[in-house]
């Protein structure tokens, strides 16, 4: 009897260990997370997605899923073919650079040279600013109401950030920020609020603060949607200012739900206030440089795993 009882206890323990795997499923949302399949070039004029070329990646596949957005840039990268060298392919002009490397090595680097883009003239209030972003839509995401977690991962390192001093510099207008944004969108076609969305941000770097401050307000960059960005310390105790590798590995689902609740309370997304209508529809990652800064950021090991209960 003692042997039988021990055997039953072992079997019970194994069942409990396997049960979580049987009751939930995990799915990676980001396609080509190491950016090996190249980039689709978009016109620099903001407001409409207009592809004008494609940059090959290290895989030599012709099925790029990432857009390269260069909103308001005076110097968009040309669609010129370039052969990878020593495991790296680099696309560069006088005002920006994108470097695609092997996942196990240096990953991706993105650089903006604001000293060239702005030609020494600081932008004024309400004038557009330079972006350099990788972006993609997600395929068949799951409604937030059905998810138990959304695990986000990234490793990043600030390689350089140099401010060009001008007499009209204002930290409220002129900055350099590297961030990740997810669109949490109403994708229920039967909903009155279909298509509306929340910008959910994860700040990696802001030149003005060792840890980027929280930002929760309407987007003034053109979309007019609500932006919910928790502070940088919400995601990591490491600061990109130290120019060392930092890592974020966090369940962001509770913060997304908080973002929706905050937007609803502020009068946004008022046509639908149920989580069954909202999905993580897409993302972008990269630089917004409204100031005269020359900057470069390196990142790798992107991941966004949604877990839902079966």
Order of alpha helices (4+ residues) and beta strands (2+ residues): alpha-beta-beta-beta-beta-beta-beta-beta-alpha-beta-beta-beta-beta-beta-beta-beta-alpha-beta-beta
